[in-house]
Amino acid sequence: MTALAEDLKSLLAKLPTADRAEIASFLLESLPDDAPAVSDDEWEAELNRRVQDMKSGAVIPIPASQVLAELRSEFP
């Protein structure tokens, strides 16, 4: 992913939910019908990487209740 795309992701994440949903819908509709989809193998590799990161301690999981509470306080 380009640096511009990463910057956009950071900015877009701060938008209200309705704005993010509208932009997500726009982006999905803008993809050509023949856009490459992520394969099941790619999803499985990503899942395995994340599980390994948690098992190794490289990342510390955050309980869903905490994440949801933080989101609710940031985006009332």
Summary of the structure (lengths in Angstrom):
residues: 76
radius of gyration: 16.0
end to end distance: 30.5
largest distance: 39.9
contacts: 122
relative contact order: 0.06
helix: 68%
strand: 0%
